[in-house]
Amino acid sequence: MYGFEAMTFNIHGGYLEAIVRGHRAGLLTAADYNNLCQCETLDDMKMHLSATEYGPYLQNEPSPLHTTTIVEKCTLKLVDEYKHMLCQATEPLSTFLEYITYGHMIDNVVLIVTGTLHERDVQELLEKCHPLGMFDSIATLAVAQNMRELYRLVLVDTPLAPYFSECITSEDLDDMNIEIMRNTLYKAYLEDFYKFCQKLGGATAEIMSDLLAFEADRRAVNITINSIGTELTRDDRRKLYSNFGLLYPYGHEELAVCEDIDQVRGAMEKYPPYQSIFSKLSYGESQMLDKAFYEEEVKRLCLAFEQQFHYGVFFAYMRLREQEIRNLMWISECVAQNQKSRVHDSVVFIF
Amino acid sequence: MEVVDHETPSLENGQTDKEVEENANVLQFMDSMDAYLTLIHSLSSTLRRGWLELASARHSMGASRVNTVLLDHTSHPAATSLLVTQDEGKVDSGKPHFTLCKWASSSNENSLLGEKQSSQDKLHPQLRHRGSTELYEEKTSSENKASREVDDPVQKERSKSLSMFGTLVSPKLRAAQLSFEAALETLVEIANMRSEMLCAFDQVNMKLAGRKDEK
């Protein structure tokens, strides 16, 4: 019952909520980002990061550093923290934490299938998979020729199995089918996660509904923009939008027929939360849209920590860490390419 | 009585035809070197822009979607090829000429028009270009009809090249593709300019050697 979590939450979730709030305090601050943005080389970045929680993960890396190395090691830290929380969690928190990784699982499945289609070595593909999305039989994905085999041989025993009902066909896997499979799986995953949070009820349902609705709406906008000028039909585009969110259903109808970024803006500006996002962009421009959406997402994720006794803090922390890793990736690319004037194009400050 | 020397005709500014020709060769060499250096600088800035756009696309789409492991290792025809010809009917017939044949699966006419279109694409964001196809439909001149016919095959070839990263890719990745396409065109121009520059240098050297022999 909403409002009474304070009486029972701490019995099973108190320890882990304290742990995640402690981890949140370790997120990089604006001062840290200012120091990092002034680095001349990646070794300078490593030196600055040695004073943060990433220090132990980077200290043994030899010079010269690569941008991918920094991202990999920072991701390892996130994975270690997640695994510690998962092994300490009881139901339903353990299921909630597992839901957070299904998106990475979908990305890994698509990476393996696409790489196999392009005749790449499976070992090479496995090294590039996100560690949060790994599962036991992932290497067997390379054997499948179509989605039916993909499901029957591998995915039937994974948490992604229920999401395959809408995209099982015997058509051979090609680039378009794989893209549709990716987006259909992610749509099914988001809807399932949303229903699970609604079932949990209370503050978790309220906070997670807002965060997942924003995620669904952002995906709808990205699918629309990325599909402009491609062979994806309007009907196929509409089928990839999730069946929840602020834009569902009327916003989706407008987005499905958009042919350029200005029409997308016209559809989105009818919704006040997104009007503020699009007001930051000039007409015809889409380059800064990602950053505008990330900034809004970070604002909502930080607000999740203002309330206690709910699972939303775990989701918010994981997403904030991923944003931090994205920031570090961008800063390291700008430093490596000697383009420091562009470093603030994509860095989103969390505090 | 004036003595007119017919063996060494002189011009108003006191230069002989030979000297004028030598000066023209030197000027041609310096012009071609200037153009070569300008193109090198342009290539450098285009490549810098391309690499940053690729990093931006990776930031937007995620590291798992923009990755070297997704590059296609299946055998497939090249989307772009380079044609090397010799300039015939000219004094400097040993000079090679390089021509870029882009999007080779389209017709020759289409690919040449596509090169013109791609140079326009460099100036305008891809989304705006795609969004303005409705404006193209309103034009009735045959040239615009031809460019319209070229648009679809060229765009299809571009999308086909990018499809290794997925069918629904970010506009940033498309912008990176255009930048690297422009860099490829610049490289071919550099090769042609270098060939011209070396030819002009040879001409200057020949004239200098001839002068030394005369002395």
Interface residues (C-beta under 8 A of the other chain):
Chain A: T68 V71 D107 N108 V110 L111 T114 G115 H118 E119 R120 E124 L125 K128 C129 H130 D175 M176 I178 E179 R182 N183 N222 I223 I225 N226 S227 I228 G229 T230 E231 L232 E259 D260 I261 D262 Q263 G284 E285 S286 Q287 D290 R326 M329 W330 E333 C334 Q337 Q339 R342 D345 S346
Chain B: R48 W51 L52 A55 S56 R58 H59 S60 G62 A63 S64 R65 N67 V69 L70 L71 D72 H73 T74 P125 Q126 L127 R128 R130 G131 S132 E134 Q155 S159 S163 M164 G166 T167 L168 V169 S170 P171 K172
